[in-house]
Amino acid sequence: MEASPLKVDDASAHWQDILRSGAEAVAVPLLAILAALVVFGIFVTLAGVNPFDTYQLMYAGAFGSWFSWQNTLTRAAPLILTALCCALPAQLGMVVIGGEGALVLGGLAAAAIAATMPDAAPLVVQIAMIIAAMIAGAAWIALAGGLRHWRGVNETISSLLLVYIAIAVFNHLVEGALRDPASLNKPSTPHIGDANMLTAIPGTDIHWGLAYGVIACVLAYILIYRTTFGFGMRVAGGNVKAARMVGLPVGKLVLVACGLAGACAGLAGMVEVAAVHGKANASLVVGYGYTGILVAFLARHNPLAIIPVAILLGGIGASGGLLQRRLGLPDATVLVLQGMIFIAILTSEVLYGRIPWLKRRPA
């Protein structure tokens, strides 16, 4: 039986639309990054530094050697997990920016539970740390989801304010009830023990936290695009009134999505404690939760796209020290670039559907 010409044309148009959408999803963020790099170049020029030398050093510091790659991938691990904290609720049309709070509480919970298990096997301690961190993070972000569902509180504002409360609680406990008496100048919880630390992936200096992030992204992608739960999330995110009319449990979707999002950020805190610091202290509050927001937006909340974007942003962060040593620029210079990229990404939203050669054909 020969295929109908009409059906062949429909199939061709369908694939062309898919290709256009894919090209647009790549082209618009690249244009935004290019615009941010141009503005950043003007910024460093005004600071008296050659922008081309700056970009060359940034590349060398991020991807110029195997050592740089390892540093970049190590920094990307928490960014992947905190980006999921923003990307999962985004499927429901929510803008949750409280990943920093869930991260610090997750790290604190992981360090606290390890301190109560001095004689347990390392594997048992690590599993307990993961569970404690994910529960702490999930409860914190689910609180923002609950306020949205039951009281109509804007989740963006509530999750941001919860960050300040989380950091205050963190400081109160680290400097008080959970403080190691031996930590004199820098209050910290007791060390979790060398045997309980996350080891490096064989043959590298990259800890297993990166694998945690990649696995979490794959699972999140399956949840969103291959399950009825994820389909319900996307339907509710497209039109919440229609979702309620067809009987979808929107409140349950909100709470579960926020809980899973917070669990990812809490796991990021556990990774930082178990793989980098060995204890919970002020070093946990370095802004991974905020940079994760940028990663999620740059990846357009696609869990698989989060991985390469987190590596890119991790590389920018890793190059900060090299810029400071070679060019005398402050270490925070890379934060200026991240901020410019964030503004460019938000501004570039107006380009979707307006680039002439990527416009969808009229039906």
C-alpha positions as CSV (number, residue, x, y, z in Angstrom):
1,M,0.0,0.0,0.0
2,E,1.5,3.4,-1.0
3,A,1.6,6.2,1.5
4,S,-0.7,9.1,0.9
5,P,1.2,12.2,-0.4
6,L,-0.7,14.2,2.3
7,K,0.6,12.0,5.1
8,V,4.2,12.2,3.7
9,D,4.0,16.0,3.6
10,D,2.6,16.0,7.2
11,A,5.5,13.8,8.4
12,S,8.0,15.9,6.6
13,A,6.6,19.1,8.1
14,H,6.6,17.5,11.6
15,W,10.3,16.6,11.4
16,Q,11.1,20.1,10.0
17,D,9.3,21.6,13.0
18,I,11.3,19.4,15.4
19,L,14.6,20.4,13.7
20,R,13.6,24.1,13.9
21,S,12.7,23.8,17.5
22,G,16.0,22.0,18.3
23,A,18.0,24.6,16.3
24,E,16.2,27.4,18.1
25,A,16.8,25.9,21.5
26,V,20.6,25.8,20.8
27,A,20.9,29.1,18.8
28,V,19.1,31.4,21.2
29,P,21.2,30.5,24.3
30,L,24.4,30.7,22.2
31,L,23.5,34.2,21.0
32,A,22.8,35.2,24.6
33,I,26.2,33.9,25.8
34,L,27.9,35.6,22.9
35,A,26.2,38.9,23.8
36,A,27.3,38.5,27.5
37,L,30.9,37.8,26.4
38,V,30.9,41.0,24.4
39,V,29.6,43.1,27.3
40,F,32.0,41.3,29.7
41,G,34.9,42.1,27.3
42,I,34.0,45.8,27.5
43,F,33.9,45.5,31.3
44,V,37.4,44.0,31.6
45,T,38.7,46.5,29.0
46,L,37.5,49.3,31.3
47,A,39.3,47.6,34.1
48,G,42.5,47.9,32.1
49,V,42.8,44.3,31.0
50,N,43.0,42.9,27.4
51,P,39.7,40.9,26.9
52,F,41.3,38.4,24.6
53,D,43.9,37.6,27.3
54,T,41.1,37.2,29.7
55,Y,39.2,34.7,27.5
56,Q,42.3,32.8,26.7
57,L,43.1,32.4,30.4
58,M,39.5,31.4,31.2
59,Y,39.7,28.7,28.6
60,A,43.0,27.5,30.0
61,G,41.7,27.5,33.5
62,A,38.5,25.7,32.6
63,F,39.4,23.2,29.8
64,G,43.1,23.8,28.9
65,S,44.5,20.7,30.6
66,W,43.4,17.5,32.3
67,F,44.0,19.2,35.7
68,S,41.6,22.0,34.6
69,W,39.0,19.5,33.4
70,Q,39.1,17.7,36.7
71,N,38.7,21.0,38.6
72,T,35.8,22.0,36.3
73,L,34.0,18.7,36.6
74,T,34.4,18.8,40.4
75,R,32.7,22.2,40.5
76,A,30.0,21.0,38.1
77,A,28.7,18.3,40.4
78,P,26.8,20.5,42.9
79,L,25.7,22.8,40.1
80,I,24.0,19.9,38.3
81,L,22.0,19.0,41.5
82,T,21.1,22.5,42.4
83,A,20.0,23.2,38.8
84,L,17.5,20.3,39.2
85,C,16.1,22.1,42.2
86,C,15.0,24.8,39.8
87,A,14.2,22.7,36.8
88,L,11.8,20.2,38.3
89,P,9.3,22.7,39.7
90,A,9.6,24.7,36.5
91,Q,7.7,21.9,34.7
92,L,4.7,23.1,36.7
93,G,5.3,26.7,35.8
94,M,6.9,27.4,39.2
95,V,10.0,29.5,39.7
96,V,11.8,28.1,42.8
97,I,15.1,29.8,43.6
98,G,15.7,28.4,47.1
99,G,18.3,25.7,46.2
100,E,21.0,27.4,48.3
101,G,18.9,27.0,51.5
102,A,18.2,23.3,50.7
103,L,21.9,22.8,50.0
104,V,23.2,24.1,53.3
105,L,20.6,22.3,55.3
106,G,21.3,19.1,53.4
107,G,25.0,19.5,54.1
108,L,24.3,20.2,57.8
109,A,22.0,17.2,58.1
110,A,24.6,14.9,56.4
111,A,27.4,16.1,58.8
112,A,25.1,15.8,61.8
113,I,24.0,12.3,61.1
114,A,27.6,11.2,60.5
115,A,28.6,12.5,63.9
116,T,26.0,10.2,65.6
117,M,27.5,7.1,63.9
118,P,31.2,7.0,64.9
119,D,31.4,3.2,64.9
120,A,29.3,2.3,61.8
121,A,30.6,1.0,58.6
122,P,31.5,3.7,56.0
123,L,28.9,2.5,53.5
124,V,26.2,2.7,56.1
125,V,27.3,6.1,57.2
126,Q,27.3,7.4,53.6
127,I,23.8,6.0,52.9
128,A,22.5,7.6,56.1
129,M,24.1,10.9,55.0
130,I,22.4,10.7,51.6
131,I,19.0,10.0,53.2
132,A,19.3,12.7,55.8
133,A,20.5,15.3,53.3
134,M,17.7,14.5,50.8
135,I,15.0,14.6,53.5
136,A,16.3,17.9,54.9
137,G,16.4,19.5,51.4
138,A,13.0,18.0,50.4
139,A,11.3,19.2,53.5
140,W,12.7,22.7,53.0
141,I,11.6,23.2,49.4
142,A,8.3,21.3,49.9
143,L,7.6,24.0,52.5
144,A,7.6,26.6,49.7
145,G,5.4,24.3,47.6
146,G,3.0,23.9,50.5
147,L,2.8,27.7,51.0
148,R,2.0,28.0,47.3
149,H,-0.6,25.3,47.3
150,W,-2.4,26.0,50.6
151,R,-1.9,29.7,51.1
152,G,-1.3,31.0,47.6
153,V,2.1,32.4,48.6
154,N,4.4,33.2,45.6
155,E,6.9,30.4,45.5
156,T,9.7,32.6,44.2
157,I,9.5,35.0,47.1
158,S,9.0,32.3,49.7
159,S,11.8,30.1,48.5
160,L,14.2,33.1,48.4
161,L,13.2,34.1,51.9
162,L,13.6,30.5,53.1
163,V,17.3,30.7,52.0
164,Y,18.0,33.4,54.5
165,I,16.2,31.4,57.2
166,A,18.1,28.3,56.3
167,I,21.5,30.0,56.5
168,A,20.5,31.5,59.8
169,V,19.5,28.1,61.2
170,F,22.7,26.7,59.7
171,N,24.9,29.3,61.4
172,H,23.0,29.0,64.7
173,L,23.6,25.2,64.9
174,V,27.2,25.2,63.5
175,E,28.2,27.9,66.0
176,G,26.2,26.3,68.8
177,A,24.8,22.9,69.4
178,L,26.6,21.1,66.6
179,R,30.0,22.9,66.9
180,D,33.2,21.0,67.2
181,P,35.0,22.4,70.2
182,A,38.3,22.0,68.4
183,S,37.1,24.4,65.6
184,L,38.3,27.7,67.1
185,N,38.6,30.3,64.4
186,K,36.2,28.7,61.9
187,P,33.2,27.1,63.6
188,S,32.5,23.7,62.1
189,T,30.7,20.5,62.9
190,P,32.9,17.5,63.8
191,H,34.8,15.9,60.9
192,I,32.8,13.0,59.4
193,G,36.0,10.8,59.4
194,D,38.3,10.1,56.5
195,A,36.8,6.6,56.0
196,N,33.3,8.2,55.4
197,M,34.5,10.6,52.7
198,L,33.4,10.1,49.1
199,T,36.3,8.7,47.1
200,A,37.5,9.8,43.7
201,I,36.5,8.1,40.4
202,P,39.4,5.7,39.7
203,G,42.1,7.3,37.7
204,T,40.9,10.8,38.4
205,D,40.6,13.4,41.1
206,I,36.9,13.8,40.4
207,H,34.7,12.6,43.3
208,W,31.7,10.4,42.8
209,G,29.4,13.4,43.4
210,L,29.5,14.0,39.7
211,A,28.1,10.5,39.0
212,Y,25.3,11.3,41.5
213,G,24.4,14.4,39.5
214,V,24.4,12.7,36.2
215,I,22.2,9.8,37.5
216,A,19.8,12.3,39.0
217,C,19.5,14.1,35.7
218,V,18.8,10.9,33.8
219,L,16.2,9.9,36.4
220,A,14.6,13.4,36.2
221,Y,14.4,13.2,32.4
222,I,12.7,9.8,32.6
223,L,10.3,11.2,35.3
224,I,9.4,14.2,33.2
225,Y,9.2,12.7,29.7
226,R,8.5,9.0,30.2
227,T,6.0,8.8,33.1
228,T,2.4,9.8,33.6
229,F,3.4,11.8,36.6
230,G,5.8,13.9,34.5
231,F,3.1,14.2,31.8
232,G,0.8,15.5,34.6
233,M,3.4,18.0,35.6
234,R,3.8,19.4,32.1
235,V,0.0,19.6,31.6
236,A,-0.4,21.5,34.9
237,G,2.5,23.7,33.9
238,G,0.9,24.5,30.6
239,N,-2.6,25.3,32.0
240,V,-3.3,24.7,35.6
241,K,-7.0,25.4,35.2
242,A,-7.3,22.8,32.5
243,A,-5.3,20.4,34.6
244,R,-7.8,20.8,37.4
245,M,-10.8,20.4,35.1
246,V,-9.5,17.1,33.9
247,G,-9.0,15.9,37.4
248,L,-5.2,16.1,37.8
249,P,-4.1,16.4,41.5
250,V,-2.3,19.7,41.1
251,G,-1.6,20.1,44.8
252,K,0.1,16.7,45.0
253,L,2.1,17.4,41.9
254,V,3.3,20.7,43.4
255,L,4.3,19.1,46.7
256,V,6.1,16.1,45.2
257,A,7.9,18.1,42.5
258,C,9.1,20.6,45.1
259,G,10.1,17.7,47.4
260,L,12.1,16.0,44.7
261,A,13.7,19.3,43.8
262,G,14.8,20.0,47.4
263,A,16.1,16.4,47.7
264,C,18.4,17.1,44.8
265,A,19.8,20.3,46.3
266,G,20.1,18.5,49.7
267,L,22.1,15.8,48.0
268,A,24.4,18.5,46.6
269,G,25.1,19.6,50.2
270,M,25.9,16.1,51.2
271,V,28.3,15.8,48.3
272,E,30.1,19.0,49.3
273,V,30.5,17.8,52.9
274,A,31.4,14.2,52.1
275,A,33.7,14.9,49.1
276,V,35.2,18.3,49.7
277,H,35.1,19.8,53.2
278,G,34.6,16.8,55.5
279,K,32.4,18.9,57.8
280,A,29.7,21.5,57.7
281,N,30.9,25.1,58.0
282,A,30.6,28.5,56.3
283,S,32.5,27.1,53.2
284,L,29.2,25.5,52.2
285,V,27.6,28.9,51.6
286,V,29.4,29.8,48.4
287,G,26.5,30.3,46.0
288,Y,26.1,27.0,44.2
289,G,22.4,27.2,44.7
290,Y,22.2,30.6,43.0
291,T,24.5,29.5,40.1
292,G,22.2,26.4,39.7
293,I,19.4,28.8,38.8
294,L,21.5,30.2,36.0
295,V,22.3,26.6,34.8
296,A,18.6,25.6,34.8
297,F,17.5,28.6,32.8
298,L,20.4,28.3,30.3
299,A,19.4,24.6,29.9
300,R,15.7,25.6,29.5
301,H,14.9,23.3,32.4
302,N,15.8,20.2,30.4
303,P,17.5,17.7,32.8
304,L,19.9,16.3,30.2
305,A,20.9,19.8,28.9
306,I,21.7,20.7,32.5
307,I,24.8,18.5,32.4
308,P,26.8,20.3,29.7
309,V,25.7,23.7,30.9
310,A,26.8,22.9,34.5
311,I,30.2,21.9,33.1
312,L,30.4,25.2,31.2
313,L,29.5,27.2,34.3
314,G,31.8,25.1,36.5
315,G,34.6,25.9,34.1
316,I,33.9,29.6,34.3
317,G,34.1,29.3,38.1
318,A,37.2,27.2,38.0
319,S,39.0,29.9,36.0
320,G,38.5,32.6,38.6
321,G,41.7,31.8,40.5
322,L,43.8,31.9,37.3
323,L,42.4,35.3,36.4
324,Q,43.3,36.6,39.8
325,R,46.9,35.2,39.7
326,R,47.8,36.2,36.1
327,L,45.8,39.4,35.5
328,G,45.2,40.7,39.0
329,L,41.5,40.6,38.5
330,P,39.4,39.9,41.6
331,D,38.2,36.3,42.0
332,A,34.6,37.6,41.8
333,T,35.2,38.7,38.2
334,V,33.7,35.4,37.0
335,L,30.6,36.2,39.1
336,V,30.2,39.3,37.0
337,L,30.3,37.2,33.8
338,Q,27.7,34.8,35.3
339,G,25.4,37.7,36.1
340,M,25.7,39.0,32.6
341,I,24.9,35.6,31.1
342,F,21.9,35.4,33.4
343,I,20.6,38.8,32.3
344,A,21.3,37.9,28.6
345,I,19.4,34.6,29.0
346,L,16.4,36.2,30.5
347,T,16.4,38.9,27.8
348,S,16.8,36.3,25.0
349,E,13.4,34.9,25.8
350,V,11.9,37.4,23.5
351,L,13.8,35.9,20.6
352,Y,12.0,32.6,20.6
353,G,9.7,32.3,17.7
354,R,11.0,35.6,16.2
355,I,14.2,34.5,14.4
356,P,13.1,34.6,10.7
357,W,14.9,31.5,9.4
358,L,13.7,29.4,12.4
359,K,10.1,30.4,12.3
360,R,7.5,27.6,12.1
361,R,5.7,27.4,8.8
362,P,2.0,28.5,9.0
363,A,-0.3,25.5,8.9
